[in-house]
Amino acid sequence: MAYAYDDQNIFAKILRGEIPNRTVMETEHSLAFEDISPRAPQHVLVIPKGPYVTYDHFAAEASDAEILDYTRTVAKVAQQMGVTPDAGAGYRMLSNAGPDGHQEVPHLHIHIFAGTYLGEMIDVPAAQ
């Protein structure tokens, strides 16, 4: 499937420096920053710097260097936050994709939620 990347989305603007952010970590291919509307005491977003819409788009088209950098950045951010299960109580990682996944920004991003008990996975209405 071909993905059309919108270079006017908020994360593209953050990457270009048009919108400020509270950077947690930056690498050659990734940027992690605090969510402006946190849903948990600790809520960080990790985005690739490349124009990828969803995780499947990224996994199919990103270079090996981008994939490695992004994956390692997620791990380093969780460690820096002090929430990995060996150091803290754990975290939840979430990436929404498409309308049914309630993706609000058409740029791949992973949420890292932590700092409190996050409850069960998700509540989904029963199939009709």
ChimeraX commands (.cxc) that place a marker at each C-alpha (Angstrom):
marker #1 position 0.00,0.00,0.00 radius 0.5
marker #1 position 1.28,3.45,-0.85 radius 0.5
marker #1 position 1.24,6.00,1.95 radius 0.5
marker #1 position 0.81,9.72,1.35 radius 0.5
marker #1 position 2.76,11.68,3.94 radius 0.5
marker #1 position 1.39,15.10,4.92 radius 0.5
marker #1 position 4.41,17.31,5.62 radius 0.5
marker #1 position 2.18,19.86,7.36 radius 0.5
marker #1 position 1.31,17.57,10.29 radius 0.5
marker #1 position 2.29,18.78,13.76 radius 0.5
marker #1 position 5.18,16.34,14.15 radius 0.5
marker #1 position 6.69,17.39,10.81 radius 0.5
marker #1 position 6.49,20.99,12.05 radius 0.5
marker #1 position 8.18,19.99,15.32 radius 0.5
marker #1 position 10.95,18.26,13.38 radius 0.5
marker #1 position 11.48,21.42,11.28 radius 0.5
marker #1 position 11.65,23.55,14.45 radius 0.5
marker #1 position 8.45,25.46,13.63 radius 0.5
marker #1 position 6.76,24.30,16.85 radius 0.5
marker #1 position 8.67,23.98,20.14 radius 0.5
marker #1 position 8.77,20.77,22.15 radius 0.5
marker #1 position 10.20,19.48,25.40 radius 0.5
marker #1 position 12.87,17.18,24.01 radius 0.5
marker #1 position 13.70,14.09,26.04 radius 0.5
marker #1 position 16.18,12.59,23.56 radius 0.5
marker #1 position 17.31,13.23,20.00 radius 0.5
marker #1 position 19.35,10.96,17.75 radius 0.5
marker #1 position 20.26,10.96,14.08 radius 0.5
marker #1 position 16.94,9.37,13.06 radius 0.5
marker #1 position 14.60,9.86,16.04 radius 0.5
marker #1 position 13.13,12.46,18.37 radius 0.5
marker #1 position 11.52,11.84,21.76 radius 0.5
marker #1 position 9.59,14.55,23.57 radius 0.5
marker #1 position 7.01,15.03,26.31 radius 0.5
marker #1 position 3.37,14.87,25.24 radius 0.5
marker #1 position 1.63,18.26,25.55 radius 0.5
marker #1 position -1.54,16.55,26.83 radius 0.5
marker #1 position -0.19,13.75,29.01 radius 0.5
marker #1 position -2.47,10.79,29.72 radius 0.5
marker #1 position -0.24,9.43,32.51 radius 0.5
marker #1 position 2.21,10.98,34.99 radius 0.5
marker #1 position 4.96,10.15,32.50 radius 0.5
marker #1 position 4.01,10.38,28.81 radius 0.5
marker #1 position 6.67,10.61,26.11 radius 0.5
marker #1 position 6.29,10.39,22.33 radius 0.5
marker #1 position 9.02,8.88,20.14 radius 0.5
marker #1 position 8.92,9.69,16.43 radius 0.5
marker #1 position 11.19,8.86,13.52 radius 0.5
marker #1 position 12.59,11.84,11.65 radius 0.5
marker #1 position 11.64,10.27,8.32 radius 0.5
marker #1 position 8.23,10.74,6.63 radius 0.5
marker #1 position 6.47,7.60,7.85 radius 0.5
marker #1 position 2.74,7.46,8.53 radius 0.5
marker #1 position 2.37,4.24,10.55 radius 0.5
marker #1 position 4.52,1.50,11.98 radius 0.5
marker #1 position 3.83,-0.87,9.09 radius 0.5
marker #1 position 4.84,1.90,6.65 radius 0.5
marker #1 position 8.04,2.48,8.64 radius 0.5
marker #1 position 8.87,-1.24,8.91 radius 0.5
marker #1 position 8.36,-1.72,5.16 radius 0.5
marker #1 position 10.19,1.35,3.85 radius 0.5
marker #1 position 12.66,2.71,6.44 radius 0.5
marker #1 position 16.35,1.94,6.11 radius 0.5
marker #1 position 17.99,-0.54,8.44 radius 0.5
marker #1 position 19.78,2.38,10.12 radius 0.5
marker #1 position 16.49,4.19,10.76 radius 0.5
marker #1 position 14.82,1.05,12.16 radius 0.5
marker #1 position 17.74,0.27,14.46 radius 0.5
marker #1 position 18.03,3.86,15.66 radius 0.5
marker #1 position 14.28,4.18,16.34 radius 0.5
marker #1 position 14.03,0.85,18.16 radius 0.5
marker #1 position 17.07,1.60,20.31 radius 0.5
marker #1 position 15.80,5.12,21.03 radius 0.5
marker #1 position 12.54,3.72,22.41 radius 0.5
marker #1 position 14.57,1.47,24.72 radius 0.5
marker #1 position 16.89,4.29,25.82 radius 0.5
marker #1 position 13.96,6.61,26.53 radius 0.5
marker #1 position 12.25,3.98,28.72 radius 0.5
marker #1 position 15.54,3.46,30.56 radius 0.5
marker #1 position 16.06,7.22,30.95 radius 0.5
marker #1 position 12.51,7.55,32.31 radius 0.5
marker #1 position 13.39,4.87,34.89 radius 0.5
marker #1 position 10.37,2.77,33.99 radius 0.5
marker #1 position 11.81,-0.44,32.55 radius 0.5
marker #1 position 10.59,-3.40,34.61 radius 0.5
marker #1 position 14.09,-3.99,36.00 radius 0.5
marker #1 position 14.23,-0.42,37.35 radius 0.5
marker #1 position 10.61,0.65,37.87 radius 0.5
marker #1 position 7.07,-0.63,37.75 radius 0.5
marker #1 position 6.85,-0.83,33.96 radius 0.5
marker #1 position 5.24,1.11,31.15 radius 0.5
marker #1 position 2.80,0.83,28.27 radius 0.5
marker #1 position 3.83,1.46,24.68 radius 0.5
marker #1 position 1.17,2.34,22.11 radius 0.5
marker #1 position 1.13,3.28,18.44 radius 0.5
marker #1 position -2.17,4.09,16.75 radius 0.5
marker #1 position -2.64,3.47,13.02 radius 0.5
marker #1 position -5.44,4.69,10.80 radius 0.5
marker #1 position -9.00,5.74,11.63 radius 0.5
marker #1 position -10.01,2.57,13.49 radius 0.5
marker #1 position -6.83,2.85,15.55 radius 0.5
marker #1 position -7.71,6.48,16.35 radius 0.5
marker #1 position -4.51,7.89,14.85 radius 0.5
marker #1 position -4.71,11.66,15.29 radius 0.5
marker #1 position -1.40,12.68,13.71 radius 0.5
marker #1 position -0.42,11.07,10.38 radius 0.5
marker #1 position 3.22,10.58,11.40 radius 0.5
marker #1 position 4.39,7.40,13.12 radius 0.5
marker #1 position 4.68,7.91,16.85 radius 0.5
marker #1 position 4.98,5.64,19.83 radius 0.5
marker #1 position 3.54,6.72,23.16 radius 0.5
marker #1 position 5.35,5.60,26.30 radius 0.5
marker #1 position 2.99,5.85,29.29 radius 0.5
marker #1 position 4.22,5.28,32.85 radius 0.5
marker #1 position 4.17,6.50,36.42 radius 0.5
marker #1 position 0.96,4.83,37.55 radius 0.5
marker #1 position -0.99,1.60,37.20 radius 0.5
marker #1 position -2.45,1.77,33.69 radius 0.5
marker #1 position -5.20,-0.81,34.02 radius 0.5
marker #1 position -6.24,-3.43,31.52 radius 0.5
marker #1 position -5.31,-3.29,27.84 radius 0.5
marker #1 position -8.30,-1.63,26.18 radius 0.5
marker #1 position -12.09,-1.75,26.31 radius 0.5
marker #1 position -13.59,-2.60,22.94 radius 0.5
marker #1 position -17.32,-2.95,22.33 radius 0.5
marker #1 position -18.38,-6.50,21.56 radius 0.5
marker #1 position -18.53,-7.42,17.89 radius 0.5
marker #1 position -21.98,-6.97,16.39 radius 0.5
marker link #1:1,2 radius 0.2
marker link #1:2,3 radius 0.2
marker link #1:3,4 radius 0.2
marker link #1:4,5 radius 0.2
marker link #1:5,6 radius 0.2
marker link #1:6,7 radius 0.2
marker link #1:7,8 radius 0.2
marker link #1:8,9 radius 0.2
marker link #1:9,10 radius 0.2
marker link #1:10,11 radius 0.2
marker link #1:11,12 radius 0.2
marker link #1:12,13 radius 0.2
marker link #1:13,14 radius 0.2
marker link #1:14,15 radius 0.2
marker link #1:15,16 radius 0.2
marker link #1:16,17 radius 0.2
marker link #1:17,18 radius 0.2
marker link #1:18,19 radius 0.2
marker link #1:19,20 radius 0.2
marker link #1:20,21 radius 0.2
marker link #1:21,22 radius 0.2
marker link #1:22,23 radius 0.2
marker link #1:23,24 radius 0.2
marker link #1:24,25 radius 0.2
marker link #1:25,26 radius 0.2
marker link #1:26,27 radius 0.2
marker link #1:27,28 radius 0.2
marker link #1:28,29 radius 0.2
marker link #1:29,30 radius 0.2
marker link #1:30,31 radius 0.2
marker link #1:31,32 radius 0.2
marker link #1:32,33 radius 0.2
marker link #1:33,34 radius 0.2
marker link #1:34,35 radius 0.2
marker link #1:35,36 radius 0.2
marker link #1:36,37 radius 0.2
marker link #1:37,38 radius 0.2
marker link #1:38,39 radius 0.2
marker link #1:39,40 radius 0.2
marker link #1:40,41 radius 0.2
marker link #1:41,42 radius 0.2
marker link #1:42,43 radius 0.2
marker link #1:43,44 radius 0.2
marker link #1:44,45 radius 0.2
marker link #1:45,46 radius 0.2
marker link #1:46,47 radius 0.2
marker link #1:47,48 radius 0.2
marker link #1:48,49 radius 0.2
marker link #1:49,50 radius 0.2
marker link #1:50,51 radius 0.2
marker link #1:51,52 radius 0.2
marker link #1:52,53 radius 0.2
marker link #1:53,54 radius 0.2
marker link #1:54,55 radius 0.2
marker link #1:55,56 radius 0.2
marker link #1:56,57 radius 0.2
marker link #1:57,58 radius 0.2
marker link #1:58,59 radius 0.2
marker link #1:59,60 radius 0.2
marker link #1:60,61 radius 0.2
marker link #1:61,62 radius 0.2
marker link #1:62,63 radius 0.2
marker link #1:63,64 radius 0.2
marker link #1:64,65 radius 0.2
marker link #1:65,66 radius 0.2
marker link #1:66,67 radius 0.2
marker link #1:67,68 radius 0.2
marker link #1:68,69 radius 0.2
marker link #1:69,70 radius 0.2
marker link #1:70,71 radius 0.2
marker link #1:71,72 radius 0.2
marker link #1:72,73 radius 0.2
marker link #1:73,74 radius 0.2
marker link #1:74,75 radius 0.2
marker link #1:75,76 radius 0.2
marker link #1:76,77 radius 0.2
marker link #1:77,78 radius 0.2
marker link #1:78,79 radius 0.2
marker link #1:79,80 radius 0.2
marker link #1:80,81 radius 0.2
marker link #1:81,82 radius 0.2
marker link #1:82,83 radius 0.2
marker link #1:83,84 radius 0.2
marker link #1:84,85 radius 0.2
marker link #1:85,86 radius 0.2
marker link #1:86,87 radius 0.2
marker link #1:87,88 radius 0.2
marker link #1:88,89 radius 0.2
marker link #1:89,90 radius 0.2
marker link #1:90,91 radius 0.2
marker link #1:91,92 radius 0.2
marker link #1:92,93 radius 0.2
marker link #1:93,94 radius 0.2
marker link #1:94,95 radius 0.2
marker link #1:95,96 radius 0.2
marker link #1:96,97 radius 0.2
marker link #1:97,98 radius 0.2
marker link #1:98,99 radius 0.2
marker link #1:99,100 radius 0.2
marker link #1:100,101 radius 0.2
marker link #1:101,102 radius 0.2
marker link #1:102,103 radius 0.2
marker link #1:103,104 radius 0.2
marker link #1:104,105 radius 0.2
marker link #1:105,106 radius 0.2
marker link #1:106,107 radius 0.2
marker link #1:107,108 radius 0.2
marker link #1:108,109 radius 0.2
marker link #1:109,110 radius 0.2
marker link #1:110,111 radius 0.2
marker link #1:111,112 radius 0.2
marker link #1:112,113 radius 0.2
marker link #1:113,114 radius 0.2
marker link #1:114,115 radius 0.2
marker link #1:115,116 radius 0.2
marker link #1:116,117 radius 0.2
marker link #1:117,118 radius 0.2
marker link #1:118,119 radius 0.2
marker link #1:119,120 radius 0.2
marker link #1:120,121 radius 0.2
marker link #1:121,122 radius 0.2
marker link #1:122,123 radius 0.2
marker link #1:123,124 radius 0.2
marker link #1:124,125 radius 0.2
marker link #1:125,126 radius 0.2
marker link #1:126,127 radius 0.2
marker link #1:127,128 radius 0.2
view
